[in-house]
Protein backbone atom coordinates (compact mmCIF):
# COMPACT_ATOMS: atom_id res chain seq x y z
CA UNK A 1 0.00 0.00 0.00
CA UNK A 2 1.32 3.44 -0.94
CA UNK A 3 1.34 5.87 2.00
CA UNK A 4 -1.00 8.84 1.78
CA UNK A 5 -0.17 12.37 2.88
CA UNK A 6 -2.36 13.99 5.52
CA UNK A 7 -2.56 17.63 6.56
CA UNK A 8 -2.55 17.90 10.34
CA UNK A 9 -3.44 20.76 12.65
CA UNK A 10 -2.90 20.42 16.39
CA UNK A 11 -4.45 23.06 18.67
CA UNK A 12 -2.88 23.04 22.13
CA UNK A 13 -4.61 24.71 25.08
CA UNK A 14 -3.92 24.78 28.78
CA UNK A 15 -6.34 22.61 30.71
CA UNK A 16 -9.15 24.35 32.62
CA UNK A 17 -7.92 25.50 36.01
CA UNK A 18 -4.29 25.86 34.92
CA UNK A 19 -3.04 29.43 35.33
CA UNK A 20 -2.50 31.25 32.03
CA UNK A 21 -0.25 34.27 32.69
CA UNK A 22 -0.13 35.26 29.00
CA UNK A 23 -3.90 35.21 28.77
CA UNK A 24 -4.17 37.28 31.97
CA UNK A 25 -1.73 39.88 30.65
CA UNK A 26 -3.65 40.20 27.39
CA UNK A 27 -6.97 40.43 29.23
CA UNK A 28 -5.66 43.25 31.45
CA UNK A 29 -4.28 45.18 28.44
CA UNK A 30 -7.37 44.98 26.21
CA UNK A 31 -9.45 47.66 28.02
CA UNK A 32 -6.50 50.07 27.76
CA UNK A 33 -6.75 49.70 23.99
CA UNK A 34 -10.39 50.73 24.02
CA UNK A 35 -11.98 47.29 23.79
CA UNK A 36 -14.60 46.37 26.38
CA UNK A 37 -16.43 43.15 27.09
CA UNK A 38 -13.53 40.77 26.46
CA UNK A 39 -13.00 38.14 29.15
CA UNK A 40 -11.65 34.67 29.85
CA UNK A 41 -8.66 35.10 27.52
CA UNK A 42 -6.62 31.91 27.12
CA UNK A 43 -3.49 31.57 25.01
CA UNK A 44 -2.60 28.38 23.15
CA UNK A 45 -0.58 27.29 20.18
CA UNK A 46 -1.37 25.92 16.75
CA UNK A 47 0.97 23.45 15.07
CA UNK A 48 0.49 22.50 11.41
CA UNK A 49 2.37 19.82 9.50
CA UNK A 50 1.98 16.90 7.11
CA UNK A 51 2.38 13.22 7.90
CA UNK A 52 2.49 10.17 5.67
CA UNK A 53 0.63 7.02 6.67
CA UNK A 54 -1.23 4.11 5.11
CA UNK A 55 -4.61 5.16 6.55
CA UNK A 56 -6.19 8.11 8.32
CA UNK A 57 -6.45 6.02 11.51
CA UNK A 58 -2.72 5.25 11.34
CA UNK A 59 -1.95 8.93 10.81
CA UNK A 60 -4.16 9.92 13.75
CA UNK A 61 -2.49 7.32 15.96
CA UNK A 62 0.96 8.67 15.04
CA UNK A 63 -0.09 12.28 15.70
CA UNK A 64 -1.58 11.28 19.07
CA UNK A 65 1.71 9.67 20.06
CA UNK A 66 3.62 12.73 18.84
CA UNK A 67 1.41 14.97 20.98
CA UNK A 68 1.84 12.80 24.06
CA UNK A 69 5.63 12.52 23.70
CA UNK A 70 6.67 15.90 22.30
CA UNK A 71 4.13 18.52 21.22
CA UNK A 72 2.22 18.88 24.51
CA UNK A 73 2.70 18.61 28.21
CA UNK A 74 -0.08 16.10 28.93
CA UNK A 75 -0.14 17.09 32.61
CA UNK A 76 -1.33 20.66 31.93
CA UNK A 77 -2.30 20.81 28.22
CA UNK A 78 -4.99 19.32 25.99
CA UNK A 79 -4.66 18.87 22.23
CA UNK A 80 -7.34 18.97 19.58
CA UNK A 81 -6.28 17.24 16.38
CA UNK A 82 -7.70 17.90 12.91
CA UNK A 83 -6.54 15.65 10.11
CA UNK A 84 -7.49 15.35 6.45
CA UNK A 85 -6.07 13.88 3.28
CA UNK A 86 -3.79 16.36 1.50
Number of C-alpha atoms within 10 A of each C-alpha: 6 8 11 14 17 21 15 20 18 21 16 20 19 20 15 11 7 11 12 16 12 12 16 15 12 15 16 13 12 14 12 9 8 7 9 9 6 11 12 8 14 18 14 14 11 12 11 12 10 16 18 17 18 13 16 17 11 12 24 19 13 15 21 17 12 12 19 16 11 10 16 19 14 14 10 13 16 19 22 12 17 14 19 13 14 11
